[in-house]
Amino acid sequence: MGDSITFSGVFEGKPYEDKGEILINDPPRRLAFSHFSPLAGAADEPANYHTVTFDLMPAGDATEVTLTQANLLGGVKPSDVRNRGAFETNWRSLLEKLDAAATRARAA
């Protein structure tokens, strides 16, 4: 724990590199990390980081994945409420890609 984590790519035509730190690494049950995205236009300070948590639970032949995002320092900021739809869209896309990768791996 404490290791850095980065995400990079292109979002709406803009390159990005998000960053954070591993907070919990408990395979195969839970992964949590802090997350900051400069694309949000906010200062790189703790109040502008989120905690993202992936919880995994066996579900028959599959695995149920629950993703939660919360403000790192607690509370809800107005920008979090305004951007909730975008957060949900982005994380849904990530989960769909994760599902596709897992399905390909099972088939191989």
Biopython code that builds the backbone (N, CA, C, O; Angstrom):
import numpy as np
from Bio.PDB.StructureBuilder import StructureBuilder

atoms = [
    (1, "MET", "N", (0.843, -1.167, 0.000)),
    (1, "MET", "CA", (0.000, 0.000, 0.000)),
    (1, "MET", "C", (0.891, 1.234, 0.000)),
    (1, "MET", "O", (2.049, 1.195, 0.416)),
    (2, "GLY", "N", (0.325, 2.304, -0.470)),
    (2, "GLY", "CA", (1.101, 3.522, -0.583)),
    (2, "GLY", "C", (1.760, 3.677, -1.940)),
    (2, "GLY", "O", (2.321, 4.731, -2.239)),
    (3, "ASP", "N", (1.698, 2.630, -2.775)),
    (3, "ASP", "CA", (2.270, 2.732, -4.116)),
    (3, "ASP", "C", (1.422, 3.660, -4.972)),
    (3, "ASP", "O", (0.210, 3.763, -4.779)),
    (4, "SER", "N", (2.061, 4.332, -5.911)),
    (4, "SER", "CA", (1.324, 5.235, -6.792)),
    (4, "SER", "C", (0.606, 4.439, -7.885)),
    (4, "SER", "O", (0.985, 3.320, -8.229)),
    (5, "ILE", "N", (-0.444, 5.067, -8.412)),
    (5, "ILE", "CA", (-1.211, 4.481, -9.503)),
    (5, "ILE", "C", (-1.525, 5.611, -10.476)),
    (5, "ILE", "O", (-1.832, 6.728, -10.058)),
    (6, "THR", "N", (-1.451, 5.323, -11.772)),
    (6, "THR", "CA", (-1.775, 6.340, -12.781)),
    (6, "THR", "C", (-2.721, 5.746, -13.814)),
    (6, "THR", "O", (-2.716, 4.543, -14.076)),
    (7, "PHE", "N", (-3.520, 6.614, -14.383)),
    (7, "PHE", "CA", (-4.429, 6.276, -15.472)),
    (7, "PHE", "C", (-4.186, 7.316, -16.551)),
    (7, "PHE", "O", (-4.158, 8.513, -16.267)),
    (8, "SER", "N", (-4.012, 6.872, -17.779)),
    (8, "SER", "CA", (-3.799, 7.846, -18.849)),
    (8, "SER", "C", (-4.584, 7.423, -20.074)),
    (8, "SER", "O", (-4.925, 6.254, -20.253)),
    (9, "GLY", "N", (-4.857, 8.405, -20.907)),
    (9, "GLY", "CA", (-5.591, 8.152, -22.138)),
    (9, "GLY", "C", (-6.047, 9.464, -22.740)),
    (9, "GLY", "O", (-5.446, 10.515, -22.518)),
    (10, "VAL", "N", (-7.126, 9.381, -23.510)),
    (10, "VAL", "CA", (-7.708, 10.562, -24.135)),
    (10, "VAL", "C", (-9.181, 10.576, -23.764)),
    (10, "VAL", "O", (-9.879, 9.579, -23.947)),
    (11, "PHE", "N", (-9.657, 11.704, -23.243)),
    (11, "PHE", "CA", (-11.053, 11.858, -22.863)),
    (11, "PHE", "C", (-11.593, 13.084, -23.574)),
    (11, "PHE", "O", (-11.083, 14.192, -23.408)),
    (12, "GLU", "N", (-12.631, 12.870, -24.368)),
    (12, "GLU", "CA", (-13.243, 13.943, -25.141)),
    (12, "GLU", "C", (-12.194, 14.746, -25.902)),
    (12, "GLU", "O", (-12.231, 15.976, -25.937)),
    (13, "GLY", "N", (-11.257, 14.017, -26.513)),
    (13, "GLY", "CA", (-10.229, 14.635, -27.339)),
    (13, "GLY", "C", (-9.064, 15.235, -26.583)),
    (13, "GLY", "O", (-8.153, 15.781, -27.205)),
    (14, "LYS", "N", (-9.060, 15.153, -25.263)),
    (14, "LYS", "CA", (-7.988, 15.734, -24.459)),
    (14, "LYS", "C", (-7.183, 14.616, -23.796)),
    (14, "LYS", "O", (-7.760, 13.744, -23.145)),
    (15, "PRO", "N", (-5.858, 14.631, -23.954)),
    (15, "PRO", "CA", (-5.058, 13.647, -23.231)),
    (15, "PRO", "C", (-5.109, 13.934, -21.727)),
    (15, "PRO", "O", (-5.211, 15.085, -21.303)),
    (16, "TYR", "N", (-5.038, 12.875, -20.943)),
    (16, "TYR", "CA", (-5.054, 13.051, -19.491)),
    (16, "TYR", "C", (-4.128, 12.050, -18.832)),
    (16, "TYR", "O", (-3.788, 11.016, -19.408)),
    (17, "GLU", "N", (-3.731, 12.371, -17.629)),
    (17, "GLU", "CA", (-3.036, 11.429, -16.766)),
    (17, "GLU", "C", (-3.527, 11.687, -15.351)),
    (17, "GLU", "O", (-3.141, 12.666, -14.713)),
    (18, "ASP", "N", (-4.378, 10.802, -14.875)),
    (18, "ASP", "CA", (-4.889, 10.863, -13.514)),
    (18, "ASP", "C", (-3.904, 10.138, -12.606)),
    (18, "ASP", "O", (-3.100, 9.329, -13.068)),
    (19, "LYS", "N", (-3.973, 10.432, -11.321)),
    (19, "LYS", "CA", (-3.038, 9.792, -10.401)),
    (19, "LYS", "C", (-3.694, 9.510, -9.064)),
    (19, "LYS", "O", (-4.789, 9.989, -8.769)),
    (20, "GLY", "N", (-3.006, 8.733, -8.276)),
    (20, "GLY", "CA", (-3.476, 8.421, -6.942)),
    (20, "GLY", "C", (-2.493, 7.514, -6.239)),
    (20, "GLY", "O", (-1.350, 7.342, -6.664)),
    (21, "GLU", "N", (-2.974, 6.934, -5.143)),
    (21, "GLU", "CA", (-2.148, 6.063, -4.323)),
    (21, "GLU", "C", (-2.992, 4.880, -3.870)),
    (21, "GLU", "O", (-4.160, 5.042, -3.520)),
    (22, "ILE", "N", (-2.399, 3.690, -3.877)),
    (22, "ILE", "CA", (-3.090, 2.499, -3.403)),
    (22, "ILE", "C", (-3.331, 2.639, -1.893)),
    (22, "ILE", "O", (-2.398, 2.868, -1.123)),
    (23, "LEU", "N", (-4.587, 2.499, -1.490)),
    (23, "LEU", "CA", (-4.956, 2.604, -0.078)),
    (23, "LEU", "C", (-5.200, 1.236, 0.550)),
    (23, "LEU", "O", (-4.804, 0.990, 1.689)),
    (24, "ILE", "N", (-5.856, 0.346, -0.199)),
    (24, "ILE", "CA", (-6.130, -1.025, 0.258)),
    (24, "ILE", "C", (-5.880, -1.959, -0.917)),
    (24, "ILE", "O", (-6.375, -1.735, -2.021)),
    (25, "ASN", "N", (-5.110, -3.001, -0.667)),
    (25, "ASN", "CA", (-4.894, -4.043, -1.673)),
    (25, "ASN", "C", (-5.093, -5.375, -0.966)),
    (25, "ASN", "O", (-4.178, -5.901, -0.332)),
    (26, "ASP", "N", (-6.291, -5.907, -1.083)),
    (26, "ASP", "CA", (-6.675, -7.129, -0.385)),
    (26, "ASP", "C", (-7.226, -8.131, -1.399)),
    (26, "ASP", "O", (-8.426, -8.407, -1.413)),
    (27, "PRO", "N", (-6.330, -8.686, -2.268)),
    (27, "PRO", "CA", (-6.815, -9.633, -3.269)),
    (27, "PRO", "C", (-7.374, -10.873, -2.592)),
    (27, "PRO", "O", (-6.837, -11.270, -1.558)),
    (28, "PRO", "N", (-8.368, -11.478, -3.082)),
    (28, "PRO", "CA", (-9.153, -11.082, -4.260)),
    (28, "PRO", "C", (-10.426, -10.331, -3.890)),
    (28, "PRO", "O", (-11.397, -10.364, -4.647)),
    (29, "ARG", "N", (-10.443, -9.653, -2.741)),
    (29, "ARG", "CA", (-11.692, -9.049, -2.273)),
    (29, "ARG", "C", (-11.823, -7.552, -2.515)),
    (29, "ARG", "O", (-12.904, -7.088, -2.877)),
    (30, "ARG", "N", (-10.756, -6.784, -2.327)),
    (30, "ARG", "CA", (-10.914, -5.327, -2.350)),
    (30, "ARG", "C", (-9.654, -4.622, -2.848)),
    (30, "ARG", "O", (-8.528, -5.002, -2.526)),
    (31, "LEU", "N", (-9.888, -3.589, -3.643)),
    (31, "LEU", "CA", (-8.837, -2.672, -4.064)),
    (31, "LEU", "C", (-9.392, -1.270, -3.882)),
    (31, "LEU", "O", (-10.478, -0.961, -4.371)),
    (32, "ALA", "N", (-8.652, -0.420, -3.183)),
    (32, "ALA", "CA", (-9.070, 0.971, -3.005)),
    (32, "ALA", "C", (-7.867, 1.871, -3.274)),
    (32, "ALA", "O", (-6.736, 1.544, -2.915)),
    (33, "PHE", "N", (-8.130, 2.990, -3.903)),
    (33, "PHE", "CA", (-7.058, 3.940, -4.188)),
    (33, "PHE", "C", (-7.610, 5.354, -4.185)),
    (33, "PHE", "O", (-8.798, 5.580, -4.415)),
    (34, "SER", "N", (-6.716, 6.303, -3.916)),
    (34, "SER", "CA", (-7.100, 7.698, -4.057)),
    (34, "SER", "C", (-7.020, 8.032, -5.550)),
    (34, "SER", "O", (-6.300, 7.381, -6.307)),
    (35, "HIS", "N", (-7.777, 9.066, -5.957)),
    (35, "HIS", "CA", (-7.853, 9.402, -7.386)),
    (35, "HIS", "C", (-7.971, 10.911, -7.556)),
    (35, "HIS", "O", (-8.828, 11.554, -6.950)),
    (36, "PHE", "N", (-7.095, 11.464, -8.391)),
    (36, "PHE", "CA", (-7.142, 12.881, -8.738)),
    (36, "PHE", "C", (-7.040, 13.000, -10.251)),
    (36, "PHE", "O", (-6.211, 12.346, -10.883)),
    (37, "SER", "N", (-7.892, 13.843, -10.822)),
    (37, "SER", "CA", (-7.851, 14.093, -12.258)),
    (37, "SER", "C", (-7.668, 15.583, -12.516)),
    (37, "SER", "O", (-8.534, 16.381, -12.158)),
    (38, "PRO", "N", (-6.543, 15.972, -13.137)),
    (38, "PRO", "CA", (-6.340, 17.374, -13.486)),
    (38, "PRO", "C", (-7.406, 17.898, -14.448)),
    (38, "PRO", "O", (-7.629, 19.106, -14.524)),
    (39, "LEU", "N", (-8.072, 16.995, -15.189)),
    (39, "LEU", "CA", (-9.121, 17.434, -16.115)),
    (39, "LEU", "C", (-10.266, 18.144, -15.403)),
    (39, "LEU", "O", (-11.000, 18.915, -16.021)),
    (40, "ALA", "N", (-10.420, 17.887, -14.108)),
    (40, "ALA", "CA", (-11.489, 18.534, -13.347)),
    (40, "ALA", "C", (-11.216, 20.026, -13.160)),
    (40, "ALA", "O", (-12.117, 20.785, -12.802)),
    (41, "GLY", "N", (-9.969, 20.443, -13.403)),
    (41, "GLY", "CA", (-9.626, 21.850, -13.279)),
    (41, "GLY", "C", (-9.391, 22.309, -11.851)),
    (41, "GLY", "O", (-9.255, 23.507, -11.603)),
    (42, "ALA", "N", (-9.343, 21.388, -10.921)),
    (42, "ALA", "CA", (-9.142, 21.729, -9.512)),
    (42, "ALA", "C", (-7.666, 21.617, -9.150)),
    (42, "ALA", "O", (-6.884, 20.975, -9.851)),
    (43, "ALA", "N", (-7.307, 22.250, -8.050)),
    (43, "ALA", "CA", (-5.931, 22.190, -7.556)),
    (43, "ALA", "C", (-5.604, 20.775, -7.077)),
    (43, "ALA", "O", (-6.477, 20.051, -6.600)),
    (44, "ASP", "N", (-4.339, 20.398, -7.213)),
    (44, "ASP", "CA", (-3.863, 19.094, -6.762)),
    (44, "ASP", "C", (-3.637, 19.159, -5.247)),
    (44, "ASP", "O", (-2.518, 19.363, -4.776)),
    (45, "GLU", "N", (-4.727, 18.981, -4.505)),
    (45, "GLU", "CA", (-4.672, 18.991, -3.045)),
    (45, "GLU", "C", (-5.654, 17.954, -2.522)),
    (45, "GLU", "O", (-6.598, 17.594, -3.225)),
    (46, "PRO", "N", (-5.450, 17.463, -1.293)),
    (46, "PRO", "CA", (-6.265, 16.355, -0.775)),
    (46, "PRO", "C", (-7.774, 16.560, -0.895)),
    (46, "PRO", "O", (-8.498, 15.593, -1.129)),
    (47, "ALA", "N", (-8.260, 17.770, -0.746)),
    (47, "ALA", "CA", (-9.707, 18.005, -0.816)),
    (47, "ALA", "C", (-10.276, 17.679, -2.191)),
    (47, "ALA", "O", (-11.488, 17.511, -2.331)),
    (48, "ASN", "N", (-9.422, 17.588, -3.203)),
    (48, "ASN", "CA", (-9.883, 17.332, -4.567)),
    (48, "ASN", "C", (-9.624, 15.902, -5.034)),
    (48, "ASN", "O", (-9.740, 15.591, -6.220)),
    (49, "TYR", "N", (-9.272, 15.043, -4.088)),
    (49, "TYR", "CA", (-9.077, 13.623, -4.389)),
    (49, "TYR", "C", (-10.326, 12.850, -3.984)),
    (49, "TYR", "O", (-11.062, 13.250, -3.082)),
    (50, "HIS", "N", (-10.542, 11.747, -4.664)),
    (50, "HIS", "CA", (-11.610, 10.812, -4.315)),
    (50, "HIS", "C", (-10.977, 9.506, -3.869)),
    (50, "HIS", "O", (-9.815, 9.230, -4.166)),
    (51, "THR", "N", (-11.748, 8.717, -3.161)),
    (51, "THR", "CA", (-11.383, 7.335, -2.892)),
    (51, "THR", "C", (-12.255, 6.462, -3.782)),
    (51, "THR", "O", (-13.481, 6.568, -3.754)),
    (52, "VAL", "N", (-11.623, 5.603, -4.568)),
    (52, "VAL", "CA", (-12.328, 4.671, -5.440)),
    (52, "VAL", "C", (-12.080, 3.272, -4.881)),
    (52, "VAL", "O", (-10.937, 2.881, -4.644)),
    (53, "THR", "N", (-13.165, 2.524, -4.673)),
    (53, "THR", "CA", (-13.062, 1.185, -4.095)),
    (53, "THR", "C", (-13.756, 0.175, -4.986)),
    (53, "THR", "O", (-14.901, 0.368, -5.395)),
    (54, "PHE", "N", (-13.052, -0.900, -5.280)),
    (54, "PHE", "CA", (-13.612, -2.042, -5.995)),
    (54, "PHE", "C", (-13.750, -3.174, -4.982)),
    (54, "PHE", "O", (-12.756, -3.619, -4.409)),
    (55, "ASP", "N", (-14.975, -3.641, -4.759)),
    (55, "ASP", "CA", (-15.220, -4.806, -3.916)),
    (55, "ASP", "C", (-15.652, -5.946, -4.821)),
    (55, "ASP", "O", (-16.513, -5.769, -5.683)),
    (56, "LEU", "N", (-15.050, -7.125, -4.624)),
    (56, "LEU", "CA", (-15.350, -8.292, -5.442)),
    (56, "LEU", "C", (-15.962, -9.378, -4.570)),
    (56, "LEU", "O", (-15.488, -9.660, -3.470)),
    (57, "MET", "N", (-17.037, -9.984, -5.095)),
    (57, "MET", "CA", (-17.750, -11.032, -4.366)),
    (57, "MET", "C", (-18.071, -12.166, -5.340)),
    (57, "MET", "O", (-18.657, -11.922, -6.394)),
    (58, "PRO", "N", (-17.692, -13.411, -4.999)),
    (58, "PRO", "CA", (-18.053, -14.524, -5.866)),
    (58, "PRO", "C", (-19.567, -14.588, -6.051)),
    (58, "PRO", "O", (-20.331, -14.376, -5.110)),
    (59, "ALA", "N", (-19.983, -14.884, -7.277)),
    (59, "ALA", "CA", (-21.408, -15.012, -7.607)),
    (59, "ALA", "C", (-21.553, -16.166, -8.594)),
    (59, "ALA", "O", (-21.672, -15.956, -9.801)),
    (60, "GLY", "N", (-21.542, -17.384, -8.064)),
    (60, "GLY", "CA", (-21.606, -18.555, -8.933)),
    (60, "GLY", "C", (-20.333, -18.659, -9.749)),
    (60, "GLY", "O", (-19.230, -18.659, -9.202)),
    (61, "ASP", "N", (-20.496, -18.749, -11.095)),
    (61, "ASP", "CA", (-19.339, -18.830, -11.988)),
    (61, "ASP", "C", (-18.781, -17.451, -12.333)),
    (61, "ASP", "O", (-17.852, -17.345, -13.134)),
    (62, "ALA", "N", (-19.324, -16.419, -11.752)),
    (62, "ALA", "CA", (-18.916, -15.051, -12.065)),
    (62, "ALA", "C", (-18.436, -14.357, -10.792)),
    (62, "ALA", "O", (-18.416, -14.942, -9.709)),
    (63, "THR", "N", (-18.061, -13.123, -10.954)),
    (63, "THR", "CA", (-17.670, -12.290, -9.827)),
    (63, "THR", "C", (-18.463, -10.995, -9.902)),
    (63, "THR", "O", (-18.476, -10.330, -10.938)),
    (64, "GLU", "N", (-19.115, -10.642, -8.821)),
    (64, "GLU", "CA", (-19.839, -9.384, -8.762)),
    (64, "GLU", "C", (-18.855, -8.295, -8.322)),
    (64, "GLU", "O", (-18.167, -8.437, -7.311)),
    (65, "VAL", "N", (-18.802, -7.210, -9.095)),
    (65, "VAL", "CA", (-17.909, -6.098, -8.794)),
    (65, "VAL", "C", (-18.756, -4.896, -8.390)),
    (65, "VAL", "O", (-19.661, -4.494, -9.121)),
    (66, "THR", "N", (-18.461, -4.332, -7.236)),
    (66, "THR", "CA", (-19.129, -3.113, -6.781)),
    (66, "THR", "C", (-18.082, -2.017, -6.711)),
    (66, "THR", "O", (-17.051, -2.172, -6.056)),
    (67, "LEU", "N", (-18.347, -0.915, -7.385)),
    (67, "LEU", "CA", (-17.433, 0.210, -7.393)),
    (67, "LEU", "C", (-18.075, 1.373, -6.657)),
    (67, "LEU", "O", (-19.224, 1.727, -6.924)),
    (68, "THR", "N", (-17.335, 1.966, -5.733)),
    (68, "THR", "CA", (-17.834, 3.154, -5.041)),
    (68, "THR", "C", (-16.785, 4.257, -5.158)),
    (68, "THR", "O", (-15.583, 4.001, -5.222)),
    (69, "GLN", "N", (-17.283, 5.484, -5.184)),
    (69, "GLN", "CA", (-16.404, 6.646, -5.214)),
    (69, "GLN", "C", (-16.887, 7.613, -4.141)),
    (69, "GLN", "O", (-18.076, 7.920, -4.059)),
    (70, "ALA", "N", (-15.965, 8.084, -3.331)),
    (70, "ALA", "CA", (-16.300, 9.022, -2.263)),
    (70, "ALA", "C", (-15.213, 10.080, -2.174)),
    (70, "ALA", "O", (-14.094, 9.861, -2.639)),
    (71, "ASN", "N", (-15.528, 11.211, -1.590)),
    (71, "ASN", "CA", (-14.538, 12.248, -1.382)),
    (71, "ASN", "C", (-13.531, 11.749, -0.361)),
    (71, "ASN", "O", (-13.909, 11.193, 0.670)),
    (72, "LEU", "N", (-12.259, 11.944, -0.642)),
    (72, "LEU", "CA", (-11.196, 11.441, 0.229)),
    (72, "LEU", "C", (-11.313, 11.975, 1.653)),
    (72, "LEU", "O", (-11.027, 11.254, 2.609)),
    (73, "LEU", "N", (-11.730, 13.227, 1.801)),
    (73, "LEU", "CA", (-11.802, 13.832, 3.127)),
    (73, "LEU", "C", (-13.197, 13.788, 3.733)),
    (73, "LEU", "O", (-13.445, 14.405, 4.769)),
    (74, "GLY", "N", (-14.110, 13.065, 3.093)),
    (74, "GLY", "CA", (-15.471, 12.978, 3.592)),
    (74, "GLY", "C", (-16.329, 14.124, 3.071)),
    (74, "GLY", "O", (-15.822, 15.077, 2.480)),
    (75, "GLY", "N", (-17.617, 14.017, 3.295)),
    (75, "GLY", "CA", (-18.529, 15.058, 2.834)),
    (75, "GLY", "C", (-18.776, 14.982, 1.336)),
    (75, "GLY", "O", (-18.173, 14.174, 0.630)),
    (76, "VAL", "N", (-19.663, 15.831, 0.872)),
    (76, "VAL", "CA", (-19.991, 15.884, -0.544)),
    (76, "VAL", "C", (-19.790, 17.316, -1.019)),
    (76, "VAL", "O", (-20.380, 18.252, -0.479)),
    (77, "LYS", "N", (-18.952, 17.472, -2.033)),
    (77, "LYS", "CA", (-18.716, 18.800, -2.595)),
    (77, "LYS", "C", (-19.739, 19.073, -3.694)),
    (77, "LYS", "O", (-20.196, 18.134, -4.347)),
    (78, "PRO", "N", (-20.109, 20.333, -3.914)),
    (78, "PRO", "CA", (-21.036, 20.657, -5.007)),
    (78, "PRO", "C", (-20.554, 20.162, -6.366)),
    (78, "PRO", "O", (-21.362, 19.754, -7.200)),
    (79, "SER", "N", (-19.233, 20.195, -6.594)),
    (79, "SER", "CA", (-18.717, 19.717, -7.881)),
    (79, "SER", "C", (-18.939, 18.216, -8.046)),
    (79, "SER", "O", (-19.114, 17.738, -9.167)),
    (80, "ASP", "N", (-18.933, 17.459, -6.933)),
    (80, "ASP", "CA", (-19.205, 16.027, -7.011)),
    (80, "ASP", "C", (-20.647, 15.787, -7.462)),
    (80, "ASP", "O", (-20.915, 14.896, -8.267)),
    (81, "VAL", "N", (-21.554, 16.579, -6.943)),
    (81, "VAL", "CA", (-22.965, 16.444, -7.318)),
    (81, "VAL", "C", (-23.139, 16.807, -8.793)),
    (81, "VAL", "O", (-23.814, 16.090, -9.532)),
    (82, "ARG", "N", (-22.533, 17.917, -9.222)),
    (82, "ARG", "CA", (-22.635, 18.346, -10.629)),
    (82, "ARG", "C", (-22.058, 17.310, -11.586)),
    (82, "ARG", "O", (-22.580, 17.111, -12.682)),
    (83, "ASN", "N", (-20.988, 16.656, -11.172)),
    (83, "ASN", "CA", (-20.273, 15.740, -12.069)),
    (83, "ASN", "C", (-20.662, 14.281, -11.884)),
    (83, "ASN", "O", (-20.059, 13.399, -12.496)),
    (84, "ARG", "N", (-21.665, 14.012, -11.043)),
    (84, "ARG", "CA", (-22.020, 12.622, -10.754)),
    (84, "ARG", "C", (-22.335, 11.829, -12.022)),
    (84, "ARG", "O", (-21.877, 10.695, -12.163)),
    (85, "GLY", "N", (-23.097, 12.397, -12.932)),
    (85, "GLY", "CA", (-23.437, 11.690, -14.164)),
    (85, "GLY", "C", (-22.206, 11.326, -14.967)),
    (85, "GLY", "O", (-22.120, 10.221, -15.503)),
    (86, "ALA", "N", (-21.249, 12.244, -15.059)),
    (86, "ALA", "CA", (-20.009, 11.961, -15.792)),
    (86, "ALA", "C", (-19.207, 10.876, -15.088)),
    (86, "ALA", "O", (-18.656, 9.986, -15.736)),
    (87, "PHE", "N", (-19.142, 10.952, -13.752)),
    (87, "PHE", "CA", (-18.432, 9.902, -13.004)),
    (87, "PHE", "C", (-19.066, 8.544, -13.289)),
    (87, "PHE", "O", (-18.361, 7.577, -13.580)),
    (88, "GLU", "N", (-20.388, 8.468, -13.206)),
    (88, "GLU", "CA", (-21.083, 7.201, -13.430)),
    (88, "GLU", "C", (-20.839, 6.676, -14.834)),
    (88, "GLU", "O", (-20.614, 5.480, -15.017)),
    (89, "THR", "N", (-20.882, 7.555, -15.829)),
    (89, "THR", "CA", (-20.637, 7.144, -17.214)),
    (89, "THR", "C", (-19.219, 6.599, -17.368)),
    (89, "THR", "O", (-19.016, 5.550, -17.980)),
    (90, "ASN", "N", (-18.254, 7.300, -16.821)),
    (90, "ASN", "CA", (-16.856, 6.872, -16.947)),
    (90, "ASN", "C", (-16.603, 5.542, -16.248)),
    (90, "ASN", "O", (-15.967, 4.652, -16.813)),
    (91, "TRP", "N", (-17.101, 5.405, -15.018)),
    (91, "TRP", "CA", (-16.872, 4.157, -14.292)),
    (91, "TRP", "C", (-17.645, 2.997, -14.928)),
    (91, "TRP", "O", (-17.156, 1.868, -14.940)),
    (92, "ARG", "N", (-18.844, 3.262, -15.456)),
    (92, "ARG", "CA", (-19.597, 2.203, -16.148)),
    (92, "ARG", "C", (-18.798, 1.708, -17.355)),
    (92, "ARG", "O", (-18.718, 0.504, -17.599)),
    (93, "SER", "N", (-18.215, 2.630, -18.100)),
    (93, "SER", "CA", (-17.391, 2.251, -19.249)),
    (93, "SER", "C", (-16.210, 1.391, -18.800)),
    (93, "SER", "O", (-15.902, 0.381, -19.432)),
    (94, "LEU", "N", (-15.555, 1.786, -17.718)),
    (94, "LEU", "CA", (-14.441, 1.004, -17.206)),
    (94, "LEU", "C", (-14.892, -0.395, -16.809)),
    (94, "LEU", "O", (-14.221, -1.375, -17.133)),
    (95, "LEU", "N", (-16.024, -0.501, -16.109)),
    (95, "LEU", "CA", (-16.518, -1.811, -15.682)),
    (95, "LEU", "C", (-16.893, -2.688, -16.877)),
    (95, "LEU", "O", (-16.681, -3.900, -16.845)),
    (96, "GLU", "N", (-17.446, -2.088, -17.923)),
    (96, "GLU", "CA", (-17.764, -2.857, -19.133)),
    (96, "GLU", "C", (-16.491, -3.388, -19.786)),
    (96, "GLU", "O", (-16.466, -4.525, -20.258)),
    (97, "LYS", "N", (-15.443, -2.583, -19.815)),
    (97, "LYS", "CA", (-14.158, -3.035, -20.375)),
    (97, "LYS", "C", (-13.542, -4.122, -19.511)),
    (97, "LYS", "O", (-12.952, -5.070, -20.029)),
    (98, "LEU", "N", (-13.674, -3.992, -18.203)),
    (98, "LEU", "CA", (-13.188, -5.024, -17.296)),
    (98, "LEU", "C", (-13.919, -6.339, -17.530)),
    (98, "LEU", "O", (-13.299, -7.401, -17.562)),
    (99, "ASP", "N", (-15.241, -6.268, -17.696)),
    (99, "ASP", "CA", (-16.044, -7.455, -17.962)),
    (99, "ASP", "C", (-15.625, -8.105, -19.280)),
    (99, "ASP", "O", (-15.499, -9.327, -19.358)),
    (100, "ALA", "N", (-15.412, -7.296, -20.308)),
    (100, "ALA", "CA", (-15.006, -7.843, -21.611)),
    (100, "ALA", "C", (-13.642, -8.521, -21.514)),
    (100, "ALA", "O", (-13.439, -9.590, -22.090)),
    (101, "ALA", "N", (-12.706, -7.905, -20.786)),
    (101, "ALA", "CA", (-11.377, -8.503, -20.626)),
    (101, "ALA", "C", (-11.454, -9.818, -19.849)),
    (101, "ALA", "O", (-10.779, -10.785, -20.202)),
    (102, "ALA", "N", (-12.266, -9.859, -18.805)),
    (102, "ALA", "CA", (-12.420, -11.085, -18.020)),
    (102, "ALA", "C", (-13.074, -12.183, -18.856)),
    (102, "ALA", "O", (-12.694, -13.349, -18.756)),
    (103, "THR", "N", (-14.037, -11.820, -19.666)),
    (103, "THR", "CA", (-14.704, -12.795, -20.534)),
    (103, "THR", "C", (-13.721, -13.364, -21.547)),
    (103, "THR", "O", (-13.709, -14.570, -21.794)),
    (104, "ARG", "N", (-12.898, -12.502, -22.135)),
    (104, "ARG", "CA", (-11.870, -12.984, -23.085)),
    (104, "ARG", "C", (-10.878, -13.915, -22.400)),
    (104, "ARG", "O", (-10.478, -14.933, -22.965)),
    (105, "ALA", "N", (-10.485, -13.561, -21.178)),
    (105, "ALA", "CA", (-9.514, -14.382, -20.441)),
    (105, "ALA", "C", (-10.096, -15.754, -20.110)),
    (105, "ALA", "O", (-9.394, -16.762, -20.186)),
    (106, "ARG", "N", (-11.368, -15.793, -19.746)),
    (106, "ARG", "CA", (-12.025, -17.084, -19.455)),
    (106, "ARG", "C", (-12.102, -17.947, -20.700)),
    (106, "ARG", "O", (-11.981, -19.168, -20.610)),
    (107, "ALA", "N", (-12.301, -17.336, -21.864)),
    (107, "ALA", "CA", (-12.469, -18.073, -23.111)),
    (107, "ALA", "C", (-11.134, -18.607, -23.631)),
    (107, "ALA", "O", (-11.104, -19.567, -24.401)),
    (108, "ALA", "N", (-10.033, -17.986, -23.211)),
    (108, "ALA", "CA", (-8.705, -18.379, -23.731)),
    (108, "ALA", "C", (-8.195, -19.657, -23.093)),
    (108, "ALA", "O", (-7.101, -20.117, -23.421)),
]
sb = StructureBuilder()
sb.init_structure("model")
sb.init_model(0)
sb.init_chain("A")
sb.init_seg("    ")
for serial, (resi, resn, name, xyz) in enumerate(atoms, 1):
    if name == "N":
        sb.init_residue(resn, " ", resi, " ")
    sb.init_atom(name, np.array(xyz, "f"), 0.0, 1.0, " ", f" {name:<3s}", serial, name[0])
structure = sb.get_structure()
